[in-house]
Amino acid sequence: MTLGTTLFATLASRNFARIQTEIGGLQERISAATQDPRPSADPARALQLSAAREVQDALSRFSVNAGTAAERLAHLDVTLGDVASHVRDLKDIVLQMGNASLTDEGRAGLRIEAEALREAMLAAANRKDGTGQGLFSGYATGAAFEKTATGVRFAGNAGQPVAQLSESLRVATSLGGNEVFMTVETEGGVRSLFDLADDLVAALSPPISKATTSRTSVGTASLSIEPVQGEATLRFTLTGPGGSAEIEQRLPGSVEEAINAAAATTGITATTAPDGSLRLASLGTIELSGMSRSDGAREVLATLTDERGREGWVVDKRFGASPMTAAFDAAIGHMAEQRARAGSLAASVDSQMEAIKGRQTRMTQTVAGLEDLDVAAAVTRLQALLLTQEAAQQTYVKIASRSLFDYLR
């Protein structure tokens, strides 16, 4: 190929432009103290940097999730603390209710206080977090609990919101509303906190407030069993001169037959009077106690008239001071357990937040190591380029200034 003056000038110009571009880029990188971001500059480093940045993005999402989870669990802990406080206040009312000197006015005041605590507990159960999601409603969008004709029912679902805090770790951010409020283990079976509160309000209201859980008579007595709506199983303990027996009868049905079936044990016989009541007879004391009905009615279950003609209402045994105290003790223990569970979840989130911060620090260092420029090496390279540029320019000028006659001499 013939090298002419024009071609020589073109090639030299391109070479100078390339060197100048490299010098300019290197000066910019020295100023910013960063490596060349182009993948073509170092494919292996670019691949590592891309992977590191993906991990950084994931950690940022985990950090946001952890913050949201911590806030939600803080709301949960405060709410559980409020509910536990309401339950303790309700138990205090139970203890005051057992005071023999309590007047009707005092009982009415306690009933108003118990009703207010019941409403406060329902309001707490329906609280929401900062995003508007119910704390105890699961994935349901409406209220977690609602009032019905038979009491408060759980209207949420069994879904449990969770937060993704790492590639493999998911932590629950709430507790199930049904488990927290509706599954208190009492001596009488599994009850809800709202049922216990309703029992207390009923126990402070007539006619239950004027009734007892047991009645006695000597020799004879008249027992009237209250009718039921539909079907229910009636249970009670009957004690006579011969001993005690557990009487159980499906209503509607013959309680007379059930009592007489145990006459050999109790020494008490029963006959049906013209008014439908049962005439009980024995050679000694007759005691009726421990009555309950499977429908959980908050009403008078029976009336016992003693040998002197004094009538007395009999209510479910769960309205007695001792069973109610035990039930609220169980509720207090239940709420303590739920708060411990919530605290365990919060501790897991806090621990993971610290782990995320540690990983973010390490990934920042990794990215910095891949992005940061070795300034000393870059300056050396820049100086070499500048020298190369200067030498090339001087060579070009010297060659370009010569003509054909200079070479022919």
C-alpha positions in Angstrom: 0.0 0.0 0.0 1.3 3.5 -0.9 1.6 5.8 2.1 0.8 9.3 1.0 0.7 12.5 3.0 -3.1 12.5 3.2 -3.3 9.0 4.5 -0.5 9.5 6.9 -2.3 12.6 8.3 -5.6 10.7 8.6 -4.0 7.8 10.5 -2.1 10.1 12.8 -5.3 12.1 13.5 -7.2 8.9 14.4 -4.4 7.8 16.7 -4.2 11.2 18.4 -8.0 11.1 18.9 -7.9 7.6 20.4 -5.1 8.6 22.8 -6.9 11.8 23.7 -10.2 9.9 24.4 -8.4 7.5 26.6 -6.7 10.3 28.5 -10.0 12.2 28.9 -11.7 9.0 30.2 -8.9 8.3 32.6 -8.9 11.8 33.9 -12.7 11.5 34.6 -12.2 8.2 36.4 -9.4 9.6 38.5 -11.6 12.6 39.4 -14.5 10.3 40.3 -12.2 7.6 41.7 -14.2 4.9 40.0 -13.4 2.1 37.5 -14.5 2.2 33.9 -18.2 1.2 34.1 -18.4 -0.3 30.6 -18.7 -4.1 30.6 -16.3 -4.3 27.7 -13.5 -2.8 29.8 -13.5 -5.8 32.2 -16.2 -8.4 31.5 -15.4 -10.5 34.6 -15.5 -7.5 36.9 -18.7 -6.2 35.3 -20.4 -9.6 36.0 -19.3 -9.6 39.6 -20.5 -6.0 40.0 -23.9 -6.8 38.5 -24.4 -9.7 40.8 -23.4 -7.6 43.9 -25.8 -4.8 42.9 -28.6 -7.4 42.6 -27.9 -8.5 46.1 -27.8 -4.9 47.3 -31.3 -4.3 45.8 -32.6 -7.5 47.5 -31.2 -6.4 50.8 -32.8 -3.0 50.4 -36.2 -4.7 49.9 -35.6 -7.0 52.9 -34.7 -3.9 55.0 -37.9 -2.2 54.1 -39.9 -5.3 54.8 -38.2 -5.7 58.2 -39.0 -2.1 59.1 -42.7 -2.6 58.2 -42.8 -5.8 60.1 -41.2 -4.3 63.2 -43.8 -1.4 63.1 -46.7 -3.9 62.8 -45.4 -6.1 65.6 -45.0 -3.0 67.8 -48.7 -2.2 67.2 -49.5 -5.8 68.0 -47.6 -5.7 71.3 -49.3 -2.5 72.4 -52.7 -3.9 71.5 -52.1 -7.2 73.3 -51.0 -5.2 76.3 -54.2 -3.2 76.3 -56.3 -6.4 76.0 -54.4 -8.0 78.9 -55.0 -4.9 81.0 -58.7 -5.1 80.2 -58.9 -8.7 81.2 -57.1 -7.9 84.5 -59.6 -5.1 85.2 -62.5 -7.5 84.5 -61.1 -10.0 87.0 -60.9 -7.2 89.6 -64.6 -6.7 89.0 -65.2 -10.4 89.6 -63.4 -10.1 93.0 -65.5 -7.1 93.9 -68.7 -8.8 92.9 -68.0 -11.5 95.6 -68.2 -8.8 98.3 -71.2 -9.7 100.5 -71.8 -6.1 101.4 -72.2 -5.0 97.7 -75.4 -3.1 97.1 -77.6 -3.1 94.1 -76.2 0.4 93.2 -72.7 -0.9 93.5 -73.5 -3.9 91.4 -75.0 -1.6 88.7 -71.8 0.5 88.7 -69.6 -2.6 88.3 -71.9 -3.7 85.4 -71.4 -0.4 83.6 -67.6 -0.7 84.1 -67.6 -4.2 82.8 -69.6 -3.2 79.7 -67.2 -0.4 79.0 -64.2 -2.8 79.3 -65.9 -5.3 77.0 -66.4 -2.6 74.3 -62.8 -1.4 74.7 -61.6 -5.0 74.3 -63.7 -5.3 71.1 -62.3 -2.0 69.8 -58.7 -3.3 70.4 -59.4 -6.6 68.7 -60.4 -4.6 65.6 -57.4 -2.3 65.5 -55.4 -1.8 62.3 -51.7 -1.2 61.6 -50.2 1.8 59.8 -51.2 0.5 56.4 -54.9 -0.1 57.3 -54.6 -3.8 57.6 -56.3 -5.4 60.6 -54.0 -6.8 63.2 -56.1 -9.9 63.8 -58.2 -10.2 60.7 -55.7 -12.4 58.7 -56.1 -11.5 55.0 -59.7 -10.3 55.4 -60.2 -6.6 54.6 -63.1 -6.0 57.0 -63.3 -5.9 60.8 -61.8 -8.9 62.5 -64.7 -9.3 65.0 -68.3 -8.3 64.8 -71.3 -8.3 67.1 -74.2 -10.8 66.6 -77.3 -11.7 68.4 -75.5 -14.4 70.2 -72.3 -12.5 71.0 -69.1 -11.4 69.3 -67.9 -13.7 66.5 -64.6 -13.9 64.6 -65.2 -12.4 61.1 -61.6 -12.7 59.8 -59.8 -15.7 58.3 -56.9 -18.0 59.2 -54.5 -16.2 56.9 -51.3 -15.0 58.5 -49.5 -12.0 56.9 -45.7 -12.6 56.7 -42.7 -10.5 55.8 -39.8 -11.8 53.6 -36.7 -10.9 55.5 -34.1 -12.9 53.5 -33.9 -15.2 50.5 -35.3 -18.1 52.7 -36.7 -16.5 55.9 -40.4 -15.4 56.2 -41.6 -14.1 59.6 -45.2 -13.8 60.6 -46.2 -10.2 61.4 -49.4 -10.9 63.4 -51.2 -13.6 65.5 -54.4 -15.2 64.5 -57.4 -13.4 65.9 -59.4 -16.6 66.5 -56.5 -18.0 68.5 -55.9 -14.8 70.5 -59.4 -14.0 71.5 -61.5 -17.2 71.0 -59.5 -20.0 72.5 -59.2 -19.5 76.3 -58.8 -22.9 78.0 -61.1 -22.8 81.1 -62.3 -25.6 83.4 -65.6 -25.4 81.6 -64.0 -25.8 78.1 -62.7 -23.5 75.4 -64.2 -20.0 75.8 -63.7 -16.6 74.1 -62.6 -13.5 76.0 -65.9 -11.9 74.8 -67.9 -14.8 76.3 -66.2 -14.3 79.6 -66.9 -10.6 79.6 -70.6 -11.3 78.6 -70.9 -13.7 81.5 -69.6 -11.1 83.9 -72.0 -8.5 82.6 -74.9 -11.0 82.9 -73.8 -12.0 86.5 -74.1 -8.3 87.5 -77.5 -8.0 85.9 -80.9 -9.3 87.1 -82.1 -12.0 87.2 -78.7 -13.8 87.4 -77.4 -11.2 90.0 -80.3 -12.3 92.3 -79.8 -16.0 91.7 -77.4 -18.7 93.1 -75.6 -21.7 91.7 -76.9 -24.0 94.4 -80.0 -24.5 96.6 -80.9 -26.7 99.5 -84.1 -28.0 101.2 -85.0 -30.5 103.9 -87.3 -33.4 103.3 -89.2 -32.0 100.4 -88.7 -29.5 97.6 -90.3 -28.3 94.4 -88.1 -28.1 91.3 -89.2 -26.2 88.1 -86.9 -26.6 85.1 -87.0 -23.8 82.6 -88.0 -24.8 79.1 -85.4 -24.5 76.3 -85.6 -23.2 72.7 -84.8 -26.2 70.6 -82.7 -28.9 72.3 -80.1 -28.8 75.0 -78.5 -31.1 77.6 -79.1 -30.3 81.2 -76.6 -31.4 83.9 -76.6 -31.0 87.6 -75.5 -32.6 90.8 -78.2 -33.9 93.2 -77.2 -34.7 96.8 -79.4 -36.5 99.3 -79.0 -38.5 102.5 -77.7 -41.4 100.4 -75.0 -39.5 98.5 -74.5 -37.5 95.3 -75.2 -38.3 91.7 -74.6 -36.5 88.4 -77.9 -36.1 86.6 -77.9 -35.6 82.9 -81.0 -35.3 80.7 -81.6 -34.1 77.1 -84.2 -31.4 77.0 -87.0 -31.6 76.2 -87.2 -34.8 78.1 -88.1 -36.3 81.4 -85.9 -35.0 84.2 -88.1 -37.0 86.6 -87.0 -40.3 85.1 -83.3 -39.2 85.3 -83.7 -38.3 89.1 -85.5 -41.5 89.9 -82.8 -43.5 88.1 -80.3 -42.3 90.6 -82.6 -42.6 93.6 -80.8 -45.6 95.0 -77.6 -43.5 95.2 -79.1 -40.2 96.4 -82.1 -41.3 98.4 -84.2 -38.7 96.5 -87.3 -39.5 94.5 -89.2 -37.3 92.1 -92.9 -37.1 91.0 -94.5 -34.7 88.6 -97.0 -32.2 90.1 -100.1 -31.0 88.3 -98.4 -27.7 87.5 -95.5 -29.5 85.7 -93.0 -29.0 88.5 -91.2 -31.9 90.2 -91.8 -32.8 93.8 -88.6 -34.0 95.4 -88.8 -36.1 98.6 -86.1 -37.6 100.8 -85.5 -38.5 104.4 -82.9 -35.7 104.8 -81.3 -32.8 103.0 -81.8 -32.2 99.4 -79.1 -30.1 97.6 -79.1 -29.0 94.0 -75.8 -27.7 92.6 -73.4 -27.6 89.7 -76.1 -27.0 87.1 -75.3 -26.3 83.5 -77.0 -26.4 80.1 -75.2 -27.1 76.9 -76.6 -24.1 75.1 -74.7 -21.8 77.5 -77.7 -19.8 78.4 -77.3 -16.6 80.4 -80.6 -17.0 82.2 -82.3 -18.8 85.1 -82.2 -22.6 84.5 -84.4 -23.8 87.3 -86.3 -22.7 90.4 -86.1 -24.6 93.7 -88.7 -24.0 96.4 -87.7 -25.3 99.8 -89.7 -26.9 102.6 -90.7 -23.5 103.9 -92.0 -22.3 100.5 -89.0 -20.0 99.8 -88.3 -19.8 96.1 -84.7 -19.5 94.7 -83.4 -19.2 91.2 -80.6 -21.5 90.1 -78.2 -20.5 87.4 -75.3 -22.1 85.5 -72.4 -23.0 87.8 -70.1 -20.9 85.7 -71.6 -17.8 87.3 -70.3 -18.7 90.7 -67.5 -16.5 92.1 -64.9 -19.3 92.1 -65.5 -20.5 88.5 -65.5 -17.0 87.2 -62.3 -16.1 89.0 -60.7 -19.3 87.7 -61.9 -18.5 84.2 -60.4 -15.0 84.2 -57.2 -16.3 85.7 -57.0 -18.6 82.7 -57.7 -15.6 80.4 -54.9 -13.6 82.0 -52.5 -16.6 81.5 -53.7 -17.0 78.0 -52.9 -13.3 77.2 -49.5 -13.6 78.8 -48.8 -16.5 76.4 -50.0 -14.5 73.4 -47.8 -11.5 74.3 -44.8 -13.9 74.7 -45.5 -15.2 71.2 -45.7 -11.7 69.8 -42.4 -10.8 71.6 -40.7 -13.8 70.1 -41.7 -12.6 66.6 -40.5 -9.1 67.3 -37.2 -10.4 68.5 -36.8 -12.5 65.3 -37.4 -9.4 63.2 -35.0 -7.3 65.3 -32.3 -10.0 65.0 -32.8 -10.2 61.2 -32.7 -6.4 60.9 -29.2 -6.5 62.4 -28.2 -9.3 60.1 -29.5 -7.3 57.1 -27.5 -4.3 58.2 -24.3 -6.4 58.4 -24.9 -7.9 55.0 -25.5 -4.4 53.5 -22.2 -3.2 55.0 -20.3 -6.2 53.5 -22.0 -5.7 50.1 -21.2 -2.0 50.1 -17.6 -2.9 50.6 -17.7 -5.5 47.9 -19.2 -3.1 45.4 -16.7 -0.4 46.4 -13.9 -2.8 45.8 -15.2 -3.5 42.3 -16.0 0.1 41.5 -13.2 2.0 43.2 -10.2 3.0 41.1 -6.6 2.2 41.9 -5.6 5.9 41.7 -1.8 5.3 41.8 -2.0 2.9 38.9 -4.3 5.2 37.0 -2.0 8.2 37.4 0.9 6.1 36.2 -1.1 5.1 33.2 -2.2 8.7 32.6 1.4 9.9 32.7 2.4 7.2 30.2 -0.4 8.2 27.9 0.6 11.9 28.1 4.2 11.0 27.3 3.0 8.8 24.4 0.8 11.6 23.1 3.6 14.1 23.3 6.1 11.8 21.6 3.6 10.9 18.9 2.8 14.6 18.2 6.5 15.5 18.0 7.2 12.6 15.7 4.3 13.6 13.5 5.4 17.2 13.3 8.9 16.2 12.4 7.8 13.7 9.7 5.1 15.9 8.3 7.5 18.8 7.9 9.8 16.8 5.6 9.2 16.7 1.8 10.3 14.2 -0.8 13.4 16.3 -1.6 14.5 15.9 2.0 14.6 12.1 1.6 16.3 12.4 -1.9 19.3 14.3 -0.6 
